[in-house]
Amino acid sequence: MEILFPVTELSPYAKVGGLADVAAALPKALRQLGHAVTLVLPHYPGLDEHGLLLARRLSPLNVTIGDKTHAIAVYSTRLSSQVDAVFLDAPGLLDRPGVYGDASGDYPDNAERFALFSKAVASLALEWAETGKRVDIVHCHDWPTSLVPFFVKEAFASKPELTAPKTVLTVHNAAYQGQFEKTLLPQLGIDWKEFSVDGIEFYDKINFLKFGILRADAVTTVSETYAREIQVPPLGHSLEGVFKQRKNALTGIVNGVDYAVWNPAVDPHLVARYDAEDVTNKGRCKGALQNELQLPFDPAAPLIAFVGRLVPQKGADLIAEALPKLLRSTEAQFVFIGEGSDDMVSALAAAVAKSHGRAVFVRGAQEVLAHRVFAAADFVLVPSRFEPCGLVQLYGQRYGALPIVHATGGLADTVIDCDAQLETGTGFTFDEPTADALVGAVQRAVAGRSLVRWNALVRRVMRLDRGWERPARRYERIYLREPLN
């Protein structure tokens, strides 16, 4: 199949969250199954700094939205994964840093920016079809591309002799919906007849994600449990009725891990590599990280890590609240890496400052350091209040850092609670997102590390197949399935 894959993030070029990793890995896995995938992204500044050699097409893509016609410059390249990529540039709109905003917050014209990007994607698909290049699937992701299904149907309706591609929308997080004032509708190139309860209207505003869910031929989300959770409050975030309306077209597919990037056997960022057959060098990685971050050198101390955004969804406040109890009740060391709101950062930094050197907080999105942290850690904390899928627990499992998670969404689907003898299970879970429940799970995990079966558990978890082939085959079946109401 010929698959067009519009996204707003792509690791390592433009990354805000896990979507960037998915956008880099899933097309590669689909290509390995024999499909042709072309990524489509905004033309962010700084792409050349990553070594991308972009070829600019001579003729622009003329896209009319509202009362404006934009000449969209089209750049193309082939990534190192051998996946093709197209970058669309509308000066002043699509060529900004920060993806969704800058240090002061979201860009105020994001509705116009991503409506333009979405219509440009539809225009590109139509142009290819008109020139004989078949497009079978347009696979969209999250609210910034949720207008694509509508614009694709609209574009191909004007050319009934052409076969319209099937549209698929993957919801990575239903909390982010793209809600804007209804007065913007004419500027987005959408007729007022679509402003209805069965269209883009949502509590007298417009809602990009809702519109995409209703207009896409198929809807997926990133775990089976999350697919059920979003059909009821509170995790439907007021869209539970819409998800339930499309339940026959809704499928949960857990994300995978790109083992070319996240694999201690080949990871170039580690001082020493290791695998499930010989984990000896994991100890060397711990010692190197303790030295790098100026933690006390102690091979026997359990090392517990958190890597992620410092926001309430990720349970960052639970960690700050729990840390004093954890320091008193265990001999563990702690490493925290992340960026977030000033109040969350301050709360965590204050708790770390009272740790007497046993905890370290590194502010910022430090991806290279994250590789070394996974390799050094005995455990990774993922205390999210809700988690559509989660990748940290999957990375941790591959690196032999056992996940300690709140059993929700994809965390519940990928982490099985260990029994007392460590004979079964793939991590440690707790049922309620509270600091006390987190403390209890960490204490249980640290106690388990002293058991004779610990090393066998680590090796067994490292051998889990969390790669992308199985998820890619499930997406393949979605692409082939007839559209459902």
Secondary structure, DSSP 8 states (H G I E B T S, - for coil): -EEEEE-S-BTTTB-SSHHHHHHHHHHHHHHHTT-EEEEEEE--TTGGGGT---EE-SS-EEEEETTEEEEEEEEEEE-TTS-EEEEEE-TTTTS-TTTTEETTEE-TTHHHHHHHHHHHHHHHHHHHHHTT----EEEEETGGGTTHHHHHHHHHHT-TTS---EEEEEES-TT---EEEGGGGGGGT--GGG-STTTTEETTEEEHHHHHHHHSSEEEES-HHHHHHTTSTTTTTT-HHHHHHTGGGEEE----B-TTTS-TTT-TTSSS--BTTB-HHHHHHHHHHHHHTT----TTS-EEEEES-BSGGGTHHHHHHHHHHHHHH---EEEEEE-B-HHHHHHHHHHHHTSTTSEEEEES--HHHHHHHHHH-SEEEE--S--SS-SHHHHHHHTT-EEEEES-HHHHHH--B--TTSSS-SBEEESS-SHHHHHHHHHHHHHHTTSTTHHHHHHHHHT---BSHHHHHHHHHHHHS----
